[in-house]
Amino acid sequence: MYLELKKYRSVYAIGDIHGCRRALDGLLEYIKPDQSDLVITLGDYIDRGDDSRGVIDRLLELSHTTNWLGIRGNHEQMLLNVLEGAMKAKPWLDYGGAATLNSYGASKAKDFLPESHLEFLVELEDSVETEDFFLTHACYDPAAPFSEQPAELLRWRHLYEEIPVAHPSGKTVIVGHTPSRDGEVLDLGHIVCLDTYCHGGGWLSVMELKSRALWQFSKWGKKRNTNGFLVS
Ligand SMILES: [Mn+2]
């Protein structure tokens, strides 16, 4: 979808959450977005971390208190595929889905989602294009217009396979999906990756797109700013 950012006071992009409800709570408590702001989450809300259900609950709540746009990650896509019978449950369960099932107190990957959570998954966007940015979960094709990007690439391609060259539009691309295991945001100018490995002991990152200010929150309740300075 296309969206103009100029009407918002602040625009926040949030990296891969993966069930880390406490980090998400700390982040939202810090930025306190309201009706004049926009929050864009880059996908992979579920799997691996211990509270996928709580993360979706919190994002649904957020959609009532600020302007929120959610992008679909490969993990949400896998769960949808399983629920639609297009994919067997086992590969998803082995890829972090078992933790999601657990957070719902379910034992089988069937009929376990509340209706509102199923709607949440279905309504997620492939990507968001703005005046200056293109936001999606994983990657992009620099040879194609942003309106004609293949969904497979947007959701699955890792940056360690190949980092795409700058898009001819000159827009900066904001993604998640490829984890920086050292917890540092990858910023190459034309592409910024905000997946900083929160569930694995790194950070949940948020960037305010107009100022490029960056903050990070851990699943243990710590936070730090762009200089890596720990603040209480
Ligand atoms: Mn991903």
Residues whose N, C-alpha, C, O or C-beta is under 5 A from the ligand:
A	BS01	MN	D44 G73 N74 R155 H177
